[in-house]
Amino acid sequence: MSSKILGILGSPRKDGNTADLLDAALLGARSSGATTERLDLADMDLNPCKECRACDAGATCAFADDDDMGEIYSRIRNVDGIILASPIFFMGVSAQTKAMVDRCQCYWVERYVLKRRAYEGKVRPKGLFVSCAGSPKPNIFEPALHVVKAFFAAIDYQYVGEVLLGHTDDPAMGPRKQAAIVSAEAAGRKLVPGSPSSE
Ligand SMILES: Cc1cc2nc3c(=O)[nH]c(=O)nc-3n(C[C@H](O)[C@H](O)[C@H](O)COP(=O)(O)O)c2cc1C
């Protein structure tokens, strides 16, 4: 059976720079034989975490069936890799991305409170981050990287790295964007278990 790679787009722009990098990474995954799916968070009904603390007991979200988060939970535990794609909004990930990440508190409980490893004795799925920022500042992605690494750790994935495109405000970014697209495609290829370039 072919590997499954899920792309999660946290940008409200379906054909923006972040979406372009995500699509390139998904193309790379398909070229390594994976089947891929892209979920656009902006099209989904996703409520933020209410901090009800119900997941403290059983590591499941009490509101999983109240919105589209249930679909995301089932994908997280049934794919071989996730490519999370978010633009930088006010120094961090987009609100759509952060709402989804916060709803993964139930997995944080599973791993760090109940001390259950989801992939004990199995190959852990891999996590890749792609992101774009308007600013040319070299450290512009740092706050988002903390969030994303914590997310992949909570869901017990192996974080394999990121493809970042800064200074998208630059009208002359074409060649840099093309280089980022090439990197994203290579990173997507590498994400697929068993592919020649896979770690
Ligand atoms: C609400 C909002 C907040 C933003 N905040 C930042 C920011 O803090 N730092 C930055 O470098 N760019 C910021 N930007 C610019 C975006 O990161 C940039 O335009 C990026 O390319 C958007 O991704 P997209 O091309 O996929 O839409 C912001 C844009 C918006 C709409």
The ligand as a Gaussian input file, in Angstrom:
#p B3LYP/6-31G(d) Opt

LIG

0 1
 C       -2.306000      39.538000       9.109000
 C       -0.921000      39.501000       8.532000
 C        0.157000      39.563000       9.379000
 C        1.446000      39.495000       8.871000
 N        2.489000      39.530000       9.745000
 C        3.754000      39.396000       9.278000
 C        4.853000      39.394000      10.181000
 O        4.717000      39.511000      11.393000
 N        6.094000      39.257000       9.667000
 C        6.310000      39.112000       8.317000
 O        7.448000      38.969000       7.904000
 N        5.274000      39.116000       7.434000
 C        4.008000      39.255000       7.879000
 N        2.954000      39.245000       6.994000
 C        3.219000      39.028000       5.549000
 C        3.045000      37.552000       5.147000
 O        3.827000      36.693000       5.956000
 C        3.472000      37.358000       3.703000
 O        2.712000      38.196000       2.854000
 C        3.347000      35.916000       3.243000
 O        3.919000      35.773000       1.968000
 C        1.890000      35.496000       3.185000
 O        1.790000      34.176000       2.705000
 P        0.968000      33.844000       1.366000
 O        1.805000      34.395000       0.232000
 O        0.890000      32.389000       1.352000
 O       -0.343000      34.511000       1.450000
 C        1.658000      39.352000       7.476000
 C        0.552000      39.328000       6.605000
 C       -0.726000      39.413000       7.127000
 C       -1.898000      39.339000       6.189000

